[in-house]
Amino acid sequence: MICQLNYTKEIKWDYGFLTKKCKDAGIEDKFDAHQMRLRANYVGVFLMLHLFFTILHCTLLLTTCVHLDLIYIDVFCYVALSAVIIAVMWPNINVEFVMRHKFMMSLTSMIAVMAIVSVDLLLNYFHNRNSDWILETIFDVYIILMIYMFLPVPYVLAVMLAFSVTITYVTYFGLYLGIEYRKKMGYTTRFNQFIVELCNYICLNMMGTYFRVMREIVVRASLLDRHQYVMEDTTLRSARAQERVFLHSILPPQIAEPIQDDIRKRLESMEKQHKTPSIRRTCRIISIQIHTDVTILYADIVNYTMLTTKLPVKRLIALLHALYARFDKAASKYAVQRIKFLGDCYYCVAGLINPDPNHAKCCVDLGLCMIDSIREIRDKVKIDIDMRVGVHSGELFAGVLGAAKLQYDIWGTDVLIANQLESTGMPGQIHVSERTLQMTDDRYKVYPGTDKARKDHFLRKFNVVTFLITGIDENKTNEFKSFEYPGSISSIKETNDNGLSLDEELKKMPLGPKGLKEVVYEIFNFKHKKQKEKSTTAKSEIGSFLLHFHDSRLEYKYIHQPDYMLKYSVLLAWCCGMTLIYVQLFYNQKKDNFSVYVDIVLIITLSMLLFITWYKKICHWRYSTMLHTYSPFTCFLFKIADSLQRSLINRIGIYMYFIISYFCIIALMLNDCDRDEFQLMHIDSILYKYEPDFMMCFAPWTLTCMVCLIIMMSIIFTRIPFNMRIFIGLLEAISYLIIMFYQYEYVVHTSLTTNPYFLPEYAHCLLILVTLLVIFFKERQTEFDNKINYKWSVELIKKQDDSRIAAQSITILLHNILPAHVVNVYLTSLAKHELYYESYDMVAVMFASLKNFELTLPNLRVLNEIISEFDQIGQISSRENQNRGLYVYGSLWVGCTDWSKYKKRNTEP
């Protein structure tokens, strides 16, 4: 079996890929700004931890040391150092300040690091020279961790600063203390100890570098997801605006919105059932509303029949398109809802969408505008056409009937009266009823109605008195111009709904777990008003301490997501394991075969895990630029690596194997130490004043530093449940302290301490505790960032689904309004306001109407059933006659014998 490498998912979590994506997306400056806000937040955590560490350390010194003469100097220096650190780092909490002075974060961080290192080494030197105390430094591990995890410096500067600190401490131990120790330990022993200390510093820097890279990967991924979320939101808003504009041009909002909601619910239900959405609506729709105070306008083109016989089809369509476009624009201006047009008939209603007391004026003025428009076109094209308009005020039913081809229409007696007024009117004049005229003012030129209207049986039946309006009285033009129409531009307040802004979203991005930032600012009495944004919403969905999602399903999906950064965790864990093995072999004086066998097995197994997790990336590095086919064995390794990445159980298995391996090495080191022999040797060396064999047992500080590395590795391992990692780290710390205090207390007691008269046991315990707290707060921040990133990726997927459903709903709506082939043209190639028409040489057209059918609300329900049956028959006929080109357009059947021969499509601007 052969295969090809699929590295598309892993590459999305690659540091170089994410950096390039940010630059390509043009958000690198926004990433830098967001990093500044995050660093300002980290400064607060650093100050809180440093203050806690200082208080705890000074308290232990003052309460446990027997002689306080030298301790007062240390306490004073530590308190003064904390004051200096707070004063120097305090401005970095103010985001606005550091955004204006970007160099301040780096400058103050370097000053803080120099102050801490200087105080640590100067106190060490002072006690060594004045009191002959040989002490361990207390801030070396602490400051390296703080540089990488909390100090607000860029990644490159953090690495340089940490390596400078490492070189400073290594130089101090190697050049100065090495000379002093030779008198008591010997050159070879001290050199070996120096190498062990160097390995410890290298591992610390590797873990810090790993943390910085992982944090930047998560932040960049979160930023890109948020950027895409904003883009998707813009797309969704555009799609919904397109849907709303198109639909509301045919259906009023109060009718359209329930239909839209119904379509979306059906699409979501079909997706849950894994069904393909249909573009046909098979349910019967009836949505009828009663409007009691509106005005209806009917307009008809005079001499239209003559035009159809004399003008070519292309010219006739272009003429109607230009005319109706003007009518639609005028209707929008006067806040009149166009219902539809059929051939030469155009009818609309004022006061339908929103109640308007001036609906009669709007319709009359629209009618005058329509007459002016058609006469203007008549003069341009030299064609004898005119407009006959009928306007009546009253009540009507409006809504949608049928099962397919949604069409909004109006019914009622007053609708028929308006239609009859149009048919009995005069060209170039508006034929209005007495009721409509009473609802207008006296600014119009009014004349009695036509004789044809007075003799009309239908109008006489309802006692309709009519009048003709020919225009506006010139003496009242100013009054006319001062009237403001609801739909005019001057009366519409512009809205600025541009959707989401990436800058605004970044400001809302939560910078830390719930309660942490608030506690920091409360301690320092600092109020950061502009940070109190809507980020609390995201925080409220995540637990305060263990940072679990309150939604258990979301938490389950989060912890079971693949870990595409597993290889980096395995690499760091492998380096930590190799360092432990080296230290164990260094202190293995017995050279027993069992220890060697265990070391060999661990080296082989850990290296195999490293090879499996990295093999896929190595192949990508080597063959990414070419198409390469891999062997069956390589494919098998790919499958194993994928299984390790995707399975939470497998990842936990790897994690626990590393932890067990570490403690196997620690157990071997403890087993090599004979406590009784060491104690006897140490007492004899004091009594008889000879150099003891320091290699008889492990070096306590070396072992403590190794355990600190194990605790850090246990907590920062990626994609293992956070509460499990914290529990394992806490268990490791407690177990080690119990063993050191109760099993090897004499060995620990004889080791170096950090302050004069300060018990070494307390110094070891303090280092373990500080390491645990620093890593906990660091990983708590990282876990929070990961969960925010995951939550936003879920929101992004939902936003993409919403965009897709919105697009599908538009398509379904179009298919239920326009013929299918016209929809495809509309969605793909037809521009806005572009004329589209088709001509057929051989068609059959059918009109059907109901006689003696009174349009009441109960009868409209009957009409809905009739139209629905017609629609279903039409759909069946369409399927049965598809080969003969029979298509259904609502209630209008159009058929031809040879579709390909007679069908012609044209688009004209």
LUMSEMAR-142711 format. One line per field, with one value per residue (C-alpha): z, y, x. Coordinates in steps of 0.1 Angstrom, whole numbers. Example, Ala and Ser with C-alpha at 12.3 -4.5 7.8 and 13.67 -1.06 7.14 Angstrom:
pz [78|71]
py [-45|-11]
px [123|137]
//
This chain:
pz [0|-10|0|-2|26|37|59|54|90|107|86|101|134|121|134|100|82|108|106|68|70|93|69|39|57|65|103|115|130|148|161|175|191|206|219|237|254|264|277|298|314|320|339|364|370|373|399|419|418|427|456|469|465|484|512|516|514|539|563|563|568|597|614|609|610|644|639|622|619|584|575|580|552|529|538|533|499|488|500|483|451|451|454|425|404|410|403|371|358|369|337|316|330|312|277|262|276|263|229|227|240|227|238|275|279|267|286|319|316|311|341|362|352|359|393|403|390|406|440|439|430|451|482|474|470|501|524|509|515|548|566|546|536|503|491|462|442|447|417|388|380|390|367|337|340|345|314|291|307|321|312|284|259|223|216|203|231|257|243|243|278|292|276|290|325|320|309|339|364|347|346|383|393|369|375|410|431|412|427|461|458|447|482|494|464|440|404|387|409|405|367|366|388|365|335|353|362|326|314|339|325|289|297|314|283|260|280|280|242|238|258|239|205|216|230|198|178|198|197|160|154|176|157|123|134|147|115|94|118|110|73|75|95|67|41|61|64|27|19|43|29|-6|6|24|-4|-31|-10|3|-32|-38|-3|25|57|78|52|42|76|87|53|57|92|80|52|75|100|73|60|95|101|68|77|110|93|66|38|7|8|-18|-38|-39|-12|-10|19|14|24|35|50|49|66|68|61|70|59|26|-8|-40|-73|-107|-138|-173|-205|-232|-267|-253|-277|-306|-294|-292|-329|-342|-321|-322|-291|-282|-284|-265|-236|-234|-234|-206|-186|-187|-178|-149|-135|-133|-117|-91|-82|-79|-58|-34|-31|-22|2|-20|-22|-57|-58|-93|-130|-156|-192|-193|-159|-128|-94|-59|-24|0|37|34|50|76|86|70|74|41|20|-3|-11|-17|-43|-61|-63|-75|-102|-114|-114|-135|-160|-163|-168|-196|-214|-211|-226|-253|-264|-266|-285|-305|-297|-290|-255|-223|-188|-173|-134|-109|-72|-43|-6|17|31|16|22|14|15|-2|-14|-30|-27|-52|-70|-42|-53|-30|-40|-27|-27|-17|-29|-27|-49|-75|-72|-78|-108|-122|-117|-138|-166|-166|-164|-189|-204|-187|-157|-123|-117|-79|-57|-34|-3|-17|-26|9|23|3|4|-21|-38|-69|-99|-96|-121|-121|-130|-164|-178|-182|-145|-137|-159|-146|-129|-105|-93|-90|-69|-42|-46|-57|-68|-89|-98|-122|-111|-138|-119|-90|-86|-94|-67|-41|-54|-23|-1|-23|-22|16|20|30|20|43|16|5|10|33|58|60|87|75|95|99|101|88|109|130|131|137|159|180|183|194|221|233|233|270|281|310|329|349|382|377|361|384|415|402|396|429|447|431|433|395|375|338|326|289|295|309|276|265|271|303|281|269|304|319|298|313|349|372|386|364|333|322|298|316|285|291|254|244|270|257|221|233|251|223|195|177|189|159|182|199|182|200|234|227|216|248|269|251|258|295|296|281|306|335|321|318|354|366|348|362|398|392|412|415|378|382|352|361|359|326|311|323|308|275|273|281|255|228|236|241|209|190|202|190|156|151|160|139|109|91|95|83|52|46|49|24|-2|2|-32|-51|-55|-37|-32|1|10|30|61|59|54|85|105|92|105|139|141|131|157|184|174|172|202|237|252|231|241|278|274|259|286|314|299|300|336|347|328|346|380|371|366|398|416|402|415|449|450|442|475|507|533|563|546|534|570|585|558|563|601|597|572|598|627|608|584|551|518|516|485|472|445|470|468|444|447|464|444|412|419|430|398|378|397|389|352|356|371|343|317|333|333|299|279|252|248|280|303|324|357|351|344|375|396|383|389|424|431|419|441|472|467|462|493|514|502|508|542|556|537|527|552|562|526|520|553|544|510|504|513|498|529|560|587|564|566|532|535|534|505|484|494|484|449|443|455|434|403|408|412|383|360|372|365|332|321|334|310|282|288|288|255|240|251|238|205|204|213|185|160|169|164|131|119|130|112|80|84|87|56|37|49|40|5|2|14|-12|-39|-26|-25|-60|-72|-56|-74|-107|-132|-124|-155|-148|-113|-125|-148|-119|-95|-118|-147|-144|-131|-110|-129|-161|-184|-190|-213|-234|-267|-279|-314|-304|-270|-254|-229|-206|-183|-158|-136|-111|-117|-91|-64|-35|-20|17|42|44|6|4|23|-3|-30|-13|-16|-52|-62|-42|-62|-94|-84|-76|-109|-126|-109|-120|-155|-156|-146|-170|-200|-193|-226|-245|-227|-206|-176|-150|-140|-110|-125|-161|-182|-211|-234|-267|-289|-293|-265|-280|-314|-303|-270|-272|-243|-243|-218|-224|-201]
py [0|34|68|105|130|151|179|205|204|203|232|255|253|259|291|301|294|315|344|344|342|373|392|382|391|425|422|420|455|444|414|436|459|429|415|448|445|409|419|447|420|397|425|426|388|392|420|399|368|387|405|372|355|384|384|346|345|374|359|326|343|363|334|305|319|317|346|376|400|390|382|419|429|403|412|449|442|420|446|474|453|447|484|491|464|477|513|504|480|499|521|490|482|513|501|536|546|517|520|555|545|510|509|512|476|463|490|485|447|448|472|448|418|435|446|411|394|421|418|380|378|408|393|359|376|397|368|347|375|388|358|329|317|297|300|290|317|321|340|321|297|323|351|329|316|352|364|339|338|372|399|421|417|404|368|375|399|374|347|371|383|348|336|367|358|322|332|356|328|302|326|334|298|287|314|327|300|273|286|287|252|236|239|217|197|192|204|174|172|209|207|178|198|227|206|194|230|240|213|226|261|248|229|260|280|253|252|290|291|264|284|316|298|280|312|331|303|303|341|343|314|333|365|349|331|364|382|355|357|395|387|361|385|410|384|372|407|413|381|389|424|411|386|414|439|414|398|431|444|417|408|433|426|415|388|380|375|345|329|336|321|290|284|287|264|238|241|236|207|191|195|179|150|149|156|176|210|213|245|237|245|218|232|254|290|314|346|372|406|432|469|492|526|526|540|519|531|514|527|515|524|539|524|495|470|492|491|453|451|479|477|449|428|440|476|471|453|480|507|489|484|521|531|507|515|551|541|520|548|573|548|544|582|586|555|536|498|484|452|440|448|426|437|474|473|487|488|498|508|536|531|493|487|514|534|568|595|610|579|595|624|600|580|611|627|594|593|628|618|587|608|632|602|586|618|625|592|597|629|612|581|598|571|579|566|580|570|564|563|554|560|550|549|522|488|455|421|416|385|353|323|290|263|275|307|331|362|390|404|424|417|434|456|488|472|465|501|515|492|504|540|534|518|546|574|598|596|619|625|609|595|596|587|613|596|599|635|643|629|653|690|717|721|700|711|691|685|663|627|611|603|567|565|580|553|524|498|487|522|531|500|513|550|560|597|604|634|641|656|671|686|709|745|767|792|765|752|763|743|713|716|719|686|658|623|593|576|607|609|639|620|589|589|573|543|532|494|484|452|441|459|439|466|466|429|429|454|430|400|389|391|367|343|355|371|371|405|420|407|422|456|455|447|477|499|503|511|502|514|508|472|465|456|428|403|393|373|350|348|339|307|294|283|305|281|250|269|243|252|254|237|200|192|220|209|173|184|207|180|155|178|167|179|191|205|171|167|199|186|152|170|190|160|140|166|168|129|129|155|134|103|122|134|100|84|112|102|65|54|18|12|-16|-33|-27|11|8|-14|9|39|21|11|46|61|38|41|79|83|61|83|113|98|88|122|141|118|133|168|157|142|175|194|171|165|195|210|177|150|120|85|69|33|11|13|51|51|29|55|83|64|59|96|106|82|97|133|126|103|118|83|78|113|107|74|92|118|93|73|103|111|75|75|106|92|59|80|98|65|52|83|79|42|49|69|50|74|58|56|92|103|84|97|133|131|116|143|169|152|142|172|154|160|140|121|143|118|92|107|129|167|179|212|194|169|197|216|184|179|215|207|176|197|223|195|179|211|226|194|204|191|171|181|210|197|164|183|204|174|155|185|190|153|154|184|169|135|149|171|142|120|148|157|122|99|120|148|145|147|178|193|192|209|246|271|305|327|326|304|296|259|242|222|255|268|236|238|275|268|239|261|291|270|254|287|304|274|272|309|307|276|290|319|295|273|303|315|280|278|313|303|271|289|315|287|272|306|309|276|286|320|301|278|309|324|292|289|325|319|288|306|333|306|289|322|330|296|302|335|332|302|280|290|327|322|308|339|362|347|343|368|393|427|449|468|449|441|404|390|359|356|326|319|293|293|286|310|303|327|314|334|327|340|353|349|373|383|378|364|329|328|337|305|286|305|294|258|262|279|253|225|243|247|210|201|225|209|174|185|202|169|148|172|181|166|187|219|224|248|263|300|302|298|305|275|282|254|248|218|222|242|243|256|283|296|328|347|382|406|443|471]
px [0|14|1|8|15|-14|0|-27|-40|-6|7|-21|-3|31|48|62|29|9|34|30|-8|-8|13|-7|-39|-24|-30|6|3|-29|-11|16|-10|-27|6|12|-22|-14|21|5|-17|13|31|3|7|45|42|17|39|70|54|41|75|92|67|69|107|112|86|104|138|126|107|130|166|183|207|191|221|229|192|182|205|189|154|161|176|147|121|140|143|105|99|122|106|71|82|100|74|43|40|37|3|-11|-18|-22|12|31|14|28|62|68|104|94|84|118|138|120|122|160|163|142|163|195|183|172|204|226|209|211|248|260|243|259|293|289|281|310|335|324|310|325|291|290|254|232|216|179|168|184|156|130|142|147|111|98|117|101|66|57|81|67|95|94|104|139|148|135|158|187|179|175|208|226|213|224|259|261|252|274|303|298|297|325|351|345|329|348|380|365|351|383|396|367|355|383|386|371|341|333|337|312|289|293|283|252|242|248|224|198|201|199|167|152|159|145|112|110|116|90|65|71|67|35|20|27|12|-20|-23|-17|-42|-68|-62|-65|-97|-111|-101|-118|-148|-151|-148|-175|-196|-192|-200|-230|-243|-239|-257|-285|-287|-289|-316|-335|-333|-343|-371|-385|-387|-413|-426|-431|-410|-440|-447|-412|-396|-417|-410|-372|-373|-392|-367|-337|-352|-359|-323|-309|-332|-322|-285|-290|-308|-280|-305|-300|-319|-346|-352|-389|-414|-440|-461|-490|-485|-512|-501|-529|-529|-557|-549|-577|-563|-543|-545|-543|-530|-536|-518|-522|-503|-526|-520|-500|-518|-507|-471|-470|-480|-458|-426|-401|-400|-365|-375|-408|-390|-364|-391|-410|-378|-369|-404|-410|-375|-386|-418|-400|-376|-405|-425|-395|-393|-430|-429|-453|-451|-452|-472|-465|-469|-485|-478|-489|-506|-487|-503|-490|-502|-493|-495|-490|-456|-458|-489|-488|-516|-504|-508|-534|-511|-482|-502|-516|-481|-467|-494|-485|-448|-456|-475|-446|-422|-441|-446|-409|-401|-429|-412|-378|-388|-416|-442|-478|-483|-498|-508|-542|-542|-568|-565|-588|-584|-599|-590|-577|-562|-526|-504|-491|-511|-501|-474|-448|-437|-444|-462|-474|-508|-537|-575|-606|-635|-615|-588|-614|-627|-592|-589|-622|-612|-582|-602|-628|-603|-587|-552|-527|-550|-555|-590|-596|-625|-642|-627|-592|-597|-610|-577|-556|-554|-565|-532|-543|-562|-595|-623|-654|-650|-657|-691|-679|-674|-708|-724|-703|-724|-698|-689|-726|-731|-707|-718|-683|-681|-650|-628|-600|-567|-546|-518|-508|-520|-490|-500|-494|-461|-441|-464|-460|-422|-422|-440|-415|-423|-416|-395|-375|-338|-341|-363|-343|-316|-285|-274|-239|-242|-209|-208|-179|-145|-113|-100|-131|-131|-94|-103|-130|-107|-103|-67|-68|-89|-119|-109|-71|-68|-94|-75|-43|-58|-76|-43|-26|-57|-55|-86|-84|-118|-113|-105|-140|-156|-178|-150|-168|-192|-164|-150|-184|-186|-153|-148|-127|-101|-98|-110|-136|-164|-197|-211|-201|-205|-182|-157|-158|-152|-124|-104|-109|-97|-65|-32|-12|15|22|56|68|57|74|106|108|99|126|152|142|144|178|191|177|194|227|225|216|245|268|258|257|288|278|276|251|237|201|204|222|195|167|185|190|153|142|165|153|115|116|136|111|83|102|109|73|59|85|87|58|71|106|90|71|103|121|93|70|80|75|49|63|48|57|64|40|62|62|24|22|42|20|-11|5|14|-22|-36|-14|-25|-62|-68|-69|-63|-32|-19|-25|-7|24|22|20|49|71|61|68|101|112|104|121|153|147|142|175|193|177|185|222|225|233|219|237|270|267|259|288|312|300|305|340|350|341|359|390|390|393|376|344|333|305|297|285|250|231|235|202|201|207|179|156|162|155|122|113|119|97|69|72|71|42|21|30|25|-1|-37|-38|-68|-57|-70|-51|-18|-22|-30|1|23|10|14|50|58|43|58|93|91|78|107|133|120|114|138|168|165|202|214|192|203|239|234|239|213|203|207|228|212|183|176|183|150|130|151|144|107|106|120|95|66|76|81|47|30|47|40|4|-4|15|-4|-37|-32|-22|-52|-75|-60|-65|-101|-109|-93|-113|-145|-139|-131|-165|-181|-163|-177|-212|-208|-197|-227|-250|-234|-240|-276|-282|-269|-290|-321|-315|-314|-345|-364|-353|-364|-398|-402|-383|-379|-349|-329|-335|-323|-290|-285|-294|-270|-240|-239|-266|-256|-277|-305|-295|-323|-330|-355|-363|-381|-401|-413|-439|-456|-490|-503|-532|-551|-577|-601|-628|-663|-687|-661|-664|-630|-636|-612|-629|-630|-593|-586|-605|-586|-553|-564|-573|-540|-520|-537|-530|-493|-490|-506|-482|-452|-463|-470|-436|-418|-439|-433|-397|-385|-410|-399|-430|-423|-445|-445|-468|-503|-490|-480|-456|-447|-430|-423|-385|-369|-334|-348|-371|-355|-335|-319|-308|-294|-294|-280]
//
